[in-house]
Amino acid sequence: AGAAAAAGGGVIDSAAALPADEVAARCDMLVGVVARTSVGGAAGAQRCEWLGRLLHRMLNPAEEGGKPSGATAKEAASAERVCQQLVGQLCETLLQLEESGDAASSPEAMGQALHALSLFCTAKPSLILPHIDTIAHFLKHEQAVKAVQHVCQMLPMLLRILDHPPKALLVTLETYLSALIFRVPEALLQSAVPALTM
């Protein structure tokens, strides 16, 4: 229930954005849910899958059984606006971790924020697309295996919908991903190789 609330569940005024403090609180709640599920083994992975499916159904009602009603489409648009705010806040959290130096000293926090972003990316990649440069930046933290894994999982989805990737982004991706191929644990290669070949 907390995860659904964090992701925009509950009554949402479709005309208004959430206040910044509420967005921050929902992001903290979502990252907390992801953190608890990350250590939960198979059951935790199943909960994250469930949360991802919930986000997908909430943001893509047309895929869930034909044309959505007017009310359903309005609810999906409202949920998407809230999710855009959450994604923006999660990216801001990542940048604050980076600026404070906590990204290197606390790879778990970085990995959990990127895991939350990957749930949004799987549900609706266009939510993350405006932040692709920020996401790609975290490939440089190769010691944070989970964080890099989540970035590598998001990149193919994002690059598929990006019409004209900026040259600087492509150079960054090529630099970090090709370096990762030679320095990461074998388990991470499954995520890094598809990202590099996009």
Disulfide bonds with the S-S distance in Angstrom:
none
